[in-house]
Amino acid sequence: MAVVINSFFTGQCGRERKFTDDMIGGGMIDKIRAQKGCRRYEYFVPMYGGGLIMLVEKWNDRASYDAFIASELYGEVREIMARYDLTMNVELYDTGD
């Protein structure tokens, strides 16, 4: 069963945007999208205010997502997040497909 993960990154002084610029510019997004089971990995900026970035992920199944979370690559993502002192809240949904 596929899973969708919505992650909300908050920061101050534009740090959340610098984080996504780092993720995109450094090629991390392409590496993540190439992971087995990854169907979608995209960042969005809400229209109603600053200080927030939303990440939408879709994985073939929970096992694919869990393997990514346990990977060295995800460790690199966490290191980048730490540079920008971000807070992350995560919602995970089983899609039924």
C-alpha positions as CSV (number, residue, x, y, z in Angstrom):
1,M,0.0,0.0,0.0
2,A,1.4,3.4,-1.0
3,V,2.1,6.0,1.6
4,V,2.0,9.8,1.3
5,I,4.0,11.9,3.7
6,N,3.4,15.6,4.3
7,S,6.2,17.3,6.1
8,F,6.1,20.9,7.3
9,F,9.4,22.7,7.9
10,T,9.4,25.9,9.9
11,G,12.3,28.3,10.4
12,Q,13.1,31.9,11.0
13,C,14.7,34.6,8.9
14,G,14.2,32.6,5.7
15,R,16.1,29.6,6.8
16,E,13.5,27.2,5.6
17,R,13.9,28.6,2.0
18,K,17.7,28.4,2.3
19,F,17.3,24.7,3.3
20,T,15.2,23.9,0.2
21,D,17.7,25.9,-2.0
22,D,20.5,23.7,-0.5
23,M,18.5,20.5,-1.1
24,I,17.7,21.4,-4.7
25,G,21.0,23.1,-5.6
26,G,23.1,20.4,-4.0
27,G,21.4,17.6,-6.0
28,M,19.9,16.0,-3.0
29,I,16.4,16.0,-4.5
30,D,17.5,14.0,-7.5
31,K,19.3,11.4,-5.3
32,I,16.1,11.0,-3.2
33,R,13.8,10.7,-6.2
34,A,16.1,8.0,-7.5
35,Q,15.6,5.9,-4.4
36,K,13.7,2.6,-4.9
37,G,10.1,3.1,-4.2
38,C,10.0,7.0,-4.4
39,R,7.2,8.2,-6.6
40,R,7.2,11.9,-5.6
41,Y,9.4,14.3,-3.6
42,E,8.4,18.0,-4.0
43,Y,8.6,21.1,-2.0
44,F,5.9,23.7,-1.9
45,V,5.6,27.2,-0.4
46,P,2.1,28.2,1.0
47,M,0.6,31.3,-0.3
48,Y,-0.6,32.6,3.0
49,G,2.6,33.3,4.8
50,G,6.3,32.9,5.3
51,G,8.4,30.8,7.5
52,L,6.9,27.5,6.2
53,I,7.8,25.0,3.5
54,M,5.8,21.9,2.8
55,L,7.3,18.7,1.4
56,V,5.0,16.1,-0.2
57,E,6.4,12.6,-0.7
58,K,4.8,9.5,-2.1
59,W,6.4,6.0,-1.7
60,N,5.4,2.6,-3.1
61,D,4.9,1.3,0.4
62,R,5.8,1.8,4.0
63,A,8.9,-0.5,3.6
64,S,10.3,1.7,0.9
65,Y,9.8,4.8,3.0
66,D,11.3,3.1,6.1
67,A,14.3,2.0,4.1
68,F,14.9,5.6,3.0
69,I,14.5,6.9,6.6
70,A,17.1,4.4,7.7
71,S,19.5,5.2,4.9
72,E,22.7,7.3,5.0
73,L,21.1,9.6,2.5
74,Y,18.4,10.5,5.0
75,G,21.2,11.1,7.5
76,E,22.6,13.7,5.1
77,V,19.1,15.3,4.8
78,R,19.0,15.6,8.6
79,E,22.5,17.2,8.7
80,I,21.3,19.8,6.2
81,M,18.2,20.5,8.3
82,A,20.3,20.9,11.4
83,R,22.4,23.6,9.6
84,Y,19.3,25.7,9.3
85,D,17.8,25.0,12.8
86,L,14.4,23.9,11.4
87,T,11.4,22.3,13.1
88,M,9.7,19.5,11.2
89,N,6.2,18.1,11.7
90,V,5.2,15.0,9.8
91,E,1.9,13.5,8.7
92,L,1.9,10.0,7.2
93,Y,-1.1,8.6,5.3
94,D,-1.7,5.1,3.8
95,T,-3.3,5.7,0.4
96,G,-5.0,2.4,-0.1
97,D,-3.5,1.9,-3.6
